[in-house]
Structures are given as C-alpha cells and as structure tokens.
Amino acid sequence: MALQKQLPDSALLRQTFSLFPSGVACIGAVVDGVQEAIVASSFTVGVSLEPPLVSFAVQNSSTTWPVIRRAPFVGVSIMGSSHSDTCRQIASRDKARRFDGIDAHISSTGALFVPDSPVWLECSIYSEVPAGDHHVVLLEVTALGFNPELNPLVFHRSSFSRVHGDD
Ligand SMILES: Cc1cc2nc3c(=O)[nH]c(=O)nc-3n(C[C@H](O)[C@H](O)[C@H](O)COP(=O)(O)O)c2cc1C
C-alpha cells in the first residue's frame, strides 16, 4: 500500500472512511407532538465516563437536528442486526413516513427509542462543537437500558452488515 499525499476529494475520502466499521445509532425525540429522529454512523461511546458522554457528528445541512435539539432529552438507540430497513426508513427524505410501522417507545421525558435495540441511552445535550461541515454533538447519558442478547448492526463499506454473520 502507498500513501497518497494529494488532497483527497470527497468521494475518495468517503471511500476511505467507509472502510472503518461502525455501529449505527438512532437519535430521536418527540417535538411538538411529532416523532423526529436521525440515523448516525458517526456515533461513538466512551467519550467520557465522568461525566458519562457519548457523541455523534451531524451535518450542518441537517433539517431534522435543529428540531430534535429543542427537546430537553433525546433517546439514543444502538441499532440492532434486524434494523437495516428501519435505518433506511428513518434516514429517508420522506419525513412523514419515517416511523410508519415502527412502534417507537417514548419515555416520560419525550426521548424516542427504537424497539429491539441492544442499547437505549436517554441523554441531554452537553455541548455542540463546530467541526467543518458537521457539528460534533456531545450527549450526557442520564438513563440507560440494554439487552446483551441482541446483536448490533454494523455499517461498513457503505452497507449494513452484522458482527456475528447471519444471526
Ligand atoms: C447508515 C447511515 C448513517 C448516517 N450517518 C449520519 C451521520 O453520522 N451524521 C449525519 O448528520 N447524518 C447521517 N446520516 C443521514 C441522516 O440519518 C439523515 O438521513 C439526514 O439527517 C436526513 O436529513 P434531514 O436531517 O434534513 O432530515 C446517515 C444515514 C445513514 C443511512
């Protein structure tokens, strides 16, 4: 392998970054009575243990995040191995149908969670840091739930796969 030193274009960067496998999270809340969410493969845990912080990067062009961020609490669902279609649906442009057929769990605080996820984190926004064409959003975990028997969804090479093959 040889290092390419010329400034990479965004297509080459996307291709390069896509070789890094990640989990996928759904970040959502009910705002003004409407279920709002975005799907993020930039989500990461373990930013900080004290206080407990997780993060994701949101495109500055997002029209949904400015709505979600008005909520006092947001729900983070780590998407499970059965959630590839659910991810595509929640990430679709057709906002009115993003939750068709999805029986989302709404906490008493208005945080939105996807059923059958291995992890749920209820969070408040800790800070938002400008980062180029994205903002890095730091979320402070205020409550959690998990089911270790459910496997996570993996995003790799721009498509969905699974940690344990076809489970
Ligand atoms: C697998 C996958 C991963 C994504 N990861 C991110 C992400 O990390 N950050 C982001 O801003 N959007 C991400 N998106 C796009 C958003 O989920 C969503 O489609 C976009 O925010 C929709 O635009 P809107 O915010 O204007 O409604 C991802 C979409 C998919 C399908």
The ligand as an SDF file (V2000), in Angstrom:
LIG
                    3D

 31 33  0  0  0  0  0  0  0  0999 V2000
  -26.2340    4.4360    7.6800 C   0  0  0  0  0  0  0  0  0  0  0  0
  -26.4400    5.9260    7.7780 C   0  0  0  0  0  0  0  0  0  0  0  0
  -25.5770    6.6780    8.5610 C   0  0  0  0  0  0  0  0  0  0  0  0
  -25.7530    8.0580    8.6730 C   0  0  0  0  0  0  0  0  0  0  0  0
  -24.9180    8.7550    9.4820 N   0  0  0  0  0  0  0  0  0  0  0  0
  -25.0800   10.0820    9.6180 C   0  0  0  0  0  0  0  0  0  0  0  0
  -24.2420   10.8210   10.4970 C   0  0  0  0  0  0  0  0  0  0  0  0
  -23.3680   10.2870   11.1640 O   0  0  0  0  0  0  0  0  0  0  0  0
  -24.4600   12.1750   10.6010 N   0  0  0  0  0  0  0  0  0  0  0  0
  -25.4420   12.7960    9.8780 C   0  0  0  0  0  0  0  0  0  0  0  0
  -25.5820   14.0300   10.0060 O   0  0  0  0  0  0  0  0  0  0  0  0
  -26.2660   12.1260    9.0480 N   0  0  0  0  0  0  0  0  0  0  0  0
  -26.1130   10.7790    8.9140 C   0  0  0  0  0  0  0  0  0  0  0  0
  -26.9530   10.0900    8.0940 N   0  0  0  0  0  0  0  0  0  0  0  0
  -28.0410   10.8110    7.4220 C   0  0  0  0  0  0  0  0  0  0  0  0
  -29.2010   11.0770    8.4060 C   0  0  0  0  0  0  0  0  0  0  0  0
  -29.6060    9.8970    9.0480 O   0  0  0  0  0  0  0  0  0  0  0  0
  -30.4460   11.5960    7.6940 C   0  0  0  0  0  0  0  0  0  0  0  0
  -30.6650   10.8930    6.5220 O   0  0  0  0  0  0  0  0  0  0  0  0
  -30.3380   13.0410    7.3490 C   0  0  0  0  0  0  0  0  0  0  0  0
  -30.0680   13.7700    8.5160 O   0  0  0  0  0  0  0  0  0  0  0  0
  -31.6800   13.4630    6.7730 C   0  0  0  0  0  0  0  0  0  0  0  0
  -31.6860   14.8310    6.5330 O   0  0  0  0  0  0  0  0  0  0  0  0
  -32.5020   15.8230    7.4890 P   0  0  0  0  0  0  0  0  0  0  0  0
  -31.6800   15.9690    8.7550 O   0  0  0  0  0  0  0  0  0  0  0  0
  -32.5210   17.0960    6.7100 O   0  0  0  0  0  0  0  0  0  0  0  0
  -33.8520   15.2550    7.7560 O   0  0  0  0  0  0  0  0  0  0  0  0
  -26.7990    8.7080    7.9650 C   0  0  0  0  0  0  0  0  0  0  0  0
  -27.6670    7.9380    7.1870 C   0  0  0  0  0  0  0  0  0  0  0  0
  -27.4970    6.5720    7.0870 C   0  0  0  0  0  0  0  0  0  0  0  0
  -28.4560    5.7650    6.2620 C   0  0  0  0  0  0  0  0  0  0  0  0
  1  2  1  0
  2  3  1  0
  2 30  2  0
  3  4  2  0
  4  5  1  0
  4 28  1  0
  5  6  2  0
  6  7  1  0
  6 13  1  0
  7  8  2  0
  7  9  1  0
  9 10  1  0
 10 11  2  0
 10 12  1  0
 12 13  2  0
 13 14  1  0
 14 15  1  0
 14 28  1  0
 15 16  1  0
 16 17  1  0
 16 18  1  0
 18 19  1  0
 18 20  1  0
 20 21  1  0
 20 22  1  0
 22 23  1  0
 23 24  1  0
 24 25  2  0
 24 26  1  0
 24 27  1  0
 28 29  2  0
 29 30  1  0
 30 31  1  0
M  END
$$$$
